[in-house]
């Protein structure tokens, strides 16, 4: 097979992959940047200038008096907790949307084996199980990526369950965090270290910057494996996507701004 046919990819699947890959890298980059800026802000604040209040507008006509000293103190105390939760929600949302677009495109191309039936949009849990099944015995990725794949999938499912706690349980551990886990399809379930005491005492989920980075790495790595597997299995491509081979340098303007080459 020649070089041209080896890289014959489905263009829409590729466009979804590239847009999501850029978005996830941009989210991690902004997370690191904002955390660094926050540390600089704390070290440079002149505490003597905080002894007054400012008017903070909260609607088109309402404003509230806010103590700068109290506000800065609360930001310092809560920054990592809030910042990591916000980043988690962004990571999961972008990855989920990519899976939905992958699956719908494959449905339209009659690659799901359900010809003639109406398309039903699945919830995120069965959508993830579908993705995990696709990559279960994949050959796409390095030896270390494939060895790590069960844990990588477990990280992505863990992020889903953590997202659910944030949206539906006031960001506190409960039994659904364990009961709702995906433990089949070659997945190695992952849990936060304090989840047992967290469930017992209804403690809040506290993610650190390091943990968020790890979850981000797993989403990006699985995205690459899944994209390459789909292109190989359903569209005849025999060469995995590679930044160096494609000549794709980091495009931070696109990653941070969300600009895309295609309407996906």
C-alpha positions as CSV (number, residue, x, y, z in Angstrom):
1,X,0.0,0.0,0.0
2,X,1.4,3.4,-1.0
3,X,2.0,6.4,1.2
4,X,-1.1,8.2,-0.1
5,X,-3.5,5.3,0.6
6,X,-1.9,4.7,4.0
7,X,-3.0,8.1,5.2
8,X,-6.5,8.1,3.6
9,X,-8.5,9.2,6.5
10,X,-12.2,10.2,7.0
11,X,-12.0,14.0,6.9
12,X,-14.8,14.6,9.3
13,X,-13.5,12.2,11.9
14,X,-10.1,13.8,11.5
15,X,-11.6,17.3,11.9
16,X,-13.4,16.3,15.1
17,X,-10.2,14.7,16.5
18,X,-8.0,17.8,15.7
19,X,-10.5,20.2,17.2
20,X,-10.8,18.2,20.4
21,X,-7.1,17.6,20.6
22,X,-6.4,21.3,20.4
23,X,-9.2,22.1,22.9
24,X,-7.9,19.6,25.5
25,X,-4.3,20.8,25.1
26,X,-5.5,24.4,25.4
27,X,-7.5,23.6,28.6
28,X,-4.4,22.1,30.2
29,X,-2.3,25.0,29.0
30,X,-4.7,27.6,30.4
31,X,-5.0,25.6,33.7
32,X,-1.2,25.8,34.2
33,X,-1.0,29.5,33.1
34,X,-3.8,30.6,35.4
35,X,-2.4,28.7,38.4
36,X,1.0,30.4,37.8
37,X,-0.6,33.8,37.5
38,X,-2.6,33.3,40.7
39,X,0.7,32.5,42.6
40,X,2.3,35.6,41.2
41,X,-0.8,37.7,42.2
42,X,-0.6,36.5,45.8
43,X,3.0,37.3,46.1
44,X,2.6,40.8,44.6
45,X,-0.5,42.0,46.4
46,X,0.0,45.0,48.6
47,X,-2.0,44.1,51.6
48,X,-2.2,47.7,52.7
49,X,-4.5,48.4,49.7
50,X,-7.1,45.9,50.6
51,X,-8.8,47.8,53.5
52,X,-11.8,49.0,51.4
53,X,-14.8,47.7,49.5
54,X,-15.6,47.9,45.8
55,X,-18.9,47.8,44.0
56,X,-19.2,44.5,42.1
57,X,-22.0,44.5,39.5
58,X,-23.9,41.1,39.5
59,X,-26.9,41.9,37.1
60,X,-27.7,44.7,34.7
61,X,-28.9,46.9,37.6
62,X,-27.7,45.3,40.8
63,X,-24.3,45.7,42.5
64,X,-23.0,44.5,45.8
65,X,-20.3,46.0,48.1
66,X,-17.4,43.5,48.3
67,X,-14.5,43.7,50.8
68,X,-11.3,43.3,48.8
69,X,-9.5,41.7,51.8
70,X,-12.3,39.1,52.3
71,X,-12.4,38.4,48.5
72,X,-8.7,37.9,48.2
73,X,-8.6,35.7,51.2
74,X,-11.4,33.5,49.9
75,X,-9.7,33.2,46.5
76,X,-6.4,32.1,48.1
77,X,-8.2,29.5,50.2
78,X,-10.4,28.1,47.5
79,X,-8.5,28.6,44.3
80,X,-7.1,25.1,43.6
81,X,-10.4,23.5,44.5
82,X,-12.5,25.7,42.2
83,X,-9.9,25.9,39.4
84,X,-9.5,22.1,39.2
85,X,-13.2,21.5,39.3
86,X,-13.7,24.0,36.4
87,X,-11.0,22.4,34.4
88,X,-12.4,18.9,35.0
89,X,-15.8,20.0,33.7
90,X,-14.2,21.5,30.5
91,X,-12.1,18.4,29.8
92,X,-15.1,16.0,30.2
93,X,-17.4,18.2,28.2
94,X,-15.0,18.4,25.2
95,X,-14.3,14.7,25.2
96,X,-17.9,13.7,25.5
97,X,-18.8,15.9,22.5
98,X,-16.1,14.4,20.4
99,X,-17.4,10.9,21.2
100,X,-20.9,11.9,20.2
101,X,-19.6,13.3,16.9
102,X,-17.5,10.2,16.2
103,X,-20.4,7.9,16.8
104,X,-23.0,9.9,14.8
105,X,-20.6,10.2,11.9
106,X,-20.0,6.4,11.9
107,X,-23.8,5.9,12.1
108,X,-24.3,8.0,9.1
109,X,-21.6,6.0,7.3
110,X,-23.4,2.7,8.3
111,X,-20.4,1.5,10.4
112,X,-22.4,0.6,13.6
113,X,-24.3,-2.4,12.2
114,X,-27.7,-0.8,12.8
115,X,-28.8,0.0,9.3
116,X,-32.4,1.1,9.0
117,X,-32.9,1.9,12.6
118,X,-33.5,5.3,14.1
119,X,-30.4,7.0,15.7
120,X,-30.7,7.2,19.5
121,X,-28.3,9.5,21.3
122,X,-26.8,7.5,24.2
123,X,-26.0,8.7,27.7
124,X,-22.3,9.3,28.4
125,X,-21.8,6.1,30.3
126,X,-22.9,3.7,27.4
127,X,-21.1,6.1,25.0
128,X,-17.9,5.5,26.9
129,X,-18.4,1.8,27.1
130,X,-18.8,1.8,23.3
131,X,-15.5,3.7,23.0
132,X,-13.7,1.4,25.4
133,X,-14.9,-1.6,23.4
134,X,-13.5,-0.1,20.2
135,X,-10.0,0.3,21.6
136,X,-10.0,-2.9,23.7
137,X,-7.8,-4.9,21.3
138,X,-6.4,-2.0,19.3
139,X,-2.9,-1.9,17.7
140,X,-2.8,1.9,17.5
141,X,-0.4,3.5,19.9
142,X,3.0,2.8,21.3
143,X,3.7,-0.3,23.4
144,X,3.7,1.8,26.6
145,X,0.4,3.4,25.6
146,X,-1.3,0.1,25.0
147,X,0.1,-1.3,28.2
148,X,-1.4,1.7,30.1
149,X,-4.7,1.7,28.2
150,X,-6.8,-0.1,30.8
151,X,-5.8,2.5,33.4
152,X,-6.2,5.3,30.8
153,X,-9.7,4.2,30.2
154,X,-10.3,4.0,34.0
155,X,-9.1,7.6,34.3
156,X,-11.5,8.8,31.7
157,X,-14.4,7.0,33.4
158,X,-13.3,8.3,36.8
159,X,-13.5,11.9,35.4
160,X,-17.0,11.2,34.2
161,X,-18.1,10.1,37.7
162,X,-16.3,13.0,39.3
163,X,-18.1,15.3,36.9
164,X,-21.4,13.8,37.9
165,X,-20.6,14.5,41.6
166,X,-19.8,18.1,40.8
167,X,-23.0,18.6,38.8
168,X,-25.5,16.5,40.7
169,X,-24.2,16.0,44.3
170,X,-22.8,19.4,45.3
171,X,-19.3,18.1,44.5
172,X,-19.4,15.6,47.4
173,X,-18.7,11.9,47.3
174,X,-21.6,9.4,47.5
175,X,-22.3,5.8,46.7
176,X,-23.0,6.4,43.0
177,X,-19.3,7.2,42.6
178,X,-18.6,3.5,43.1
179,X,-21.9,2.0,41.9
180,X,-21.7,3.8,38.5
181,X,-18.2,2.7,37.6
182,X,-17.4,1.0,34.3
183,X,-15.5,-2.2,35.1
184,X,-15.7,-4.2,31.9
185,X,-14.5,-3.7,28.4
186,X,-10.9,-4.0,29.5
187,X,-11.1,-1.1,31.9
188,X,-9.1,-0.9,35.1
189,X,-11.4,1.2,37.4
190,X,-9.8,4.3,39.0
191,X,-10.8,6.0,42.2
192,X,-9.6,9.0,44.2
193,X,-7.4,8.1,47.1
194,X,-9.8,9.4,49.8
195,X,-13.1,8.2,48.2
196,X,-13.9,5.7,51.0
197,X,-13.8,8.2,53.8
198,X,-15.3,10.7,51.4
199,X,-18.4,8.6,50.9
200,X,-18.6,7.8,54.6
201,X,-18.4,11.4,55.7
202,X,-19.9,13.0,52.6
203,X,-16.7,14.9,52.0
204,X,-16.2,17.2,49.0
205,X,-14.1,16.0,46.1
206,X,-10.8,17.9,46.2
207,X,-8.6,17.6,43.1
208,X,-5.1,18.9,42.9
209,X,-3.4,20.5,39.9
210,X,-1.3,17.3,39.5
211,X,-4.4,15.1,39.5
212,X,-6.1,17.3,36.9
213,X,-3.0,17.1,34.7
214,X,-3.0,13.3,34.9
215,X,-6.7,13.1,34.0
216,X,-6.0,15.5,31.1
217,X,-3.2,13.4,29.8
218,X,-5.4,10.3,29.8
219,X,-8.2,12.0,27.8
220,X,-5.7,13.2,25.2
221,X,-4.0,9.9,25.0
222,X,-7.3,8.0,24.6
223,X,-8.5,10.5,22.0
224,X,-5.5,9.7,19.9
225,X,-5.9,5.9,20.3
226,X,-9.6,6.1,19.6
227,X,-9.2,8.3,16.5
228,X,-6.5,6.1,15.0
229,X,-8.4,2.9,15.8
230,X,-11.5,4.3,14.0
231,X,-9.6,5.4,11.0
232,X,-7.8,2.0,10.7
233,X,-10.8,-0.2,11.4
234,X,-13.5,1.6,9.4
235,X,-11.8,3.8,6.9
236,X,-8.8,1.8,5.7
237,X,-6.0,4.1,7.0
238,X,-2.9,2.1,8.0
239,X,-0.8,4.9,9.5
240,X,-1.5,6.5,12.9
241,X,-1.7,10.2,13.2
242,X,1.6,11.7,14.3
243,X,2.4,15.3,14.9
244,X,5.8,15.0,13.3
245,X,4.7,13.1,10.3
246,X,1.8,15.6,9.7
247,X,4.0,18.6,10.3
248,X,1.7,20.0,13.0
249,X,3.4,22.3,15.4
250,X,1.6,23.5,18.6
251,X,-0.9,26.1,17.5
252,X,-1.6,27.9,20.7
253,X,-3.7,30.6,19.1
254,X,-6.1,27.8,18.0
255,X,-5.9,25.8,21.2
256,X,-6.6,28.7,23.5
257,X,-9.1,30.6,21.3
258,X,-11.0,27.5,20.2
259,X,-10.6,28.4,16.5
260,X,-11.0,25.4,14.2
261,X,-10.2,24.5,10.6
262,X,-13.6,22.9,10.1
263,X,-17.1,23.4,11.3
264,X,-17.5,20.3,13.6
